[in-house]
Amino acid sequence: MRESDASRPAGRPDTVETDLLLWWEDFYLPVFEYVLPKMGTLEGKKVLELGTGTGGTATLLAKQGASVVGIDLLPFRLAEAKERATQHNVADAVNFCLMDATQLAFPDNTFDVVISKSVLVFTAHTQTARECYRVLKPGGKAIFIENMRNHPAVWLYRKMWLKYSRKLHYFSVRDIETVGAEFNTLEHREFHLFAVGALFWQKGIPIPAFYRWTLRHLNTMDAYLLRRFPKLKNLCWITAMICHKT
Ligand SMILES: C[S@@+](CC[C@H](N)C(=O)[O-])C[C@H]1O[C@@H](n2cnc3c(N)ncnc32)[C@H](O)[C@@H]1O
């Protein structure tokens, strides 16, 4: 879903600008369409983004009215993130700081929402979850969008091409539940089973319309299969966890 600045109501959290989702945008679109409405209106809310990278998510949320703090361990990423927020005219609404997600320098009960995308795979899950719980206000939510471990094709790709992936802590459904156990309640949804196959079309037959058509239909098939056979979620590529602090 693309919207121009003029047509986007401030504070409405269910719109996604795909250019801010960075790489794999088509794959993260349904994930963000699932998680953004879970945040409720963002106007005036305090949001912490762990591992902000180049700041796409922080900028997206600031554009929807949130006051965002983005943290990362890499100073050059923080500089890129700041530049990005400036380009989108939300530099005043975003603060970027060098900080470790496992040792947050914020007081208890500070944020309405904590969010991260592809970050907990780099950190100790439980320690990070405990820190997020601590800095969340009662009634707040931590949203972790993470990469899963057991998708056969993704597993093979990582094994062959991503040597550093051996050191990462990819998620199984059990790991999702372990993180959720640090909060009061957990809901989670998994994405992309056969839809990952669209990547092969994208590379092999570079016709964008054909790729998007394939992806849409594979997504529909995945949704049906995951409803019918819930155990298949352990074989998905991406998970979105919504963890509540009551
Ligand atoms: C795969 S990138 C994802 C970046 C961004 N969230 C996105 O989706 O584009 C992971 C980011 O997490 C950061 N990171 C890794 N470990 C971290 C930690 N312990 N504390 C804060 N940031 C961390 C890395 O520096 C990197 O920018």
Ligand as a Chemical Component Dictionary entry (heavy atoms), coordinates in Angstrom:
data_LIG
# 
_chem_comp.id                   LIG 
_chem_comp.type                 NON-POLYMER 
_chem_comp.pdbx_formal_charge   0 
_chem_comp.three_letter_code    LIG 
# 
loop_
_chem_comp_atom.comp_id 
_chem_comp_atom.atom_id 
_chem_comp_atom.alt_atom_id 
_chem_comp_atom.type_symbol 
_chem_comp_atom.charge 
_chem_comp_atom.model_Cartn_x 
_chem_comp_atom.model_Cartn_y 
_chem_comp_atom.model_Cartn_z 
_chem_comp_atom.pdbx_ordinal 
LIG C1  C1  C 0  19.764 -6.795 10.256 1  
LIG S1  S1  S 1  19.980 -5.188 10.871 2  
LIG C2  C2  C 0  18.306 -4.607 10.924 3  
LIG C3  C3  C 0  18.251 -3.124 10.880 4  
LIG C4  C4  C 0  16.823 -2.550 10.872 5  
LIG N1  N1  N 0  16.096 -2.929 12.046 6  
LIG C5  C5  C 0  16.097 -2.967 9.623  7  
LIG O1  O1  O 0  15.150 -3.741 9.720  8  
LIG O2  O2  O -1 16.486 -2.548 8.556  9  
LIG C6  C6  C 0  20.333 -5.434 12.585 10 
LIG C7  C7  C 0  20.693 -4.144 13.315 11 
LIG O3  O3  O 0  20.734 -4.431 14.714 12 
LIG C8  C8  C 0  21.860 -3.786 15.270 13 
LIG N2  N2  N 0  22.212 -4.499 16.524 14 
LIG C9  C9  C 0  22.716 -5.740 16.643 15 
LIG N3  N3  N 0  22.898 -6.046 17.944 16 
LIG C10 C10 C 0  22.463 -4.977 18.654 17 
LIG C11 C11 C 0  22.401 -4.678 20.042 18 
LIG N4  N4  N 0  22.787 -5.559 20.971 19 
LIG N5  N5  N 0  21.919 -3.487 20.416 20 
LIG C12 C12 C 0  21.505 -2.578 19.499 21 
LIG N6  N6  N 0  21.540 -2.810 18.164 22 
LIG C13 C13 C 0  22.029 -3.981 17.746 23 
LIG C14 C14 C 0  22.908 -3.880 14.170 24 
LIG O4  O4  O 0  23.936 -2.940 14.351 25 
LIG C15 C15 C 0  22.071 -3.622 12.937 26 
LIG O5  O5  O 0  21.975 -2.260 12.616 27 
# 
loop_
_chem_comp_bond.comp_id 
_chem_comp_bond.atom_id_1 
_chem_comp_bond.atom_id_2 
_chem_comp_bond.value_order 
_chem_comp_bond.pdbx_ordinal 
LIG C1  S1  SING 1  
LIG S1  C2  SING 2  
LIG S1  C6  SING 3  
LIG C2  C3  SING 4  
LIG C3  C4  SING 5  
LIG C4  N1  SING 6  
LIG C4  C5  SING 7  
LIG C5  O1  DOUB 8  
LIG C5  O2  SING 9  
LIG C6  C7  SING 10 
LIG C7  O3  SING 11 
LIG C7  C15 SING 12 
LIG O3  C8  SING 13 
LIG C8  N2  SING 14 
LIG C8  C14 SING 15 
LIG N2  C9  SING 16 
LIG N2  C13 SING 17 
LIG C9  N3  DOUB 18 
LIG N3  C10 SING 19 
LIG C10 C11 SING 20 
LIG C10 C13 DOUB 21 
LIG C11 N4  SING 22 
LIG C11 N5  DOUB 23 
LIG N5  C12 SING 24 
LIG C12 N6  DOUB 25 
LIG N6  C13 SING 26 
LIG C14 O4  SING 27 
LIG C14 C15 SING 28 
LIG C15 O5  SING 29 
# 
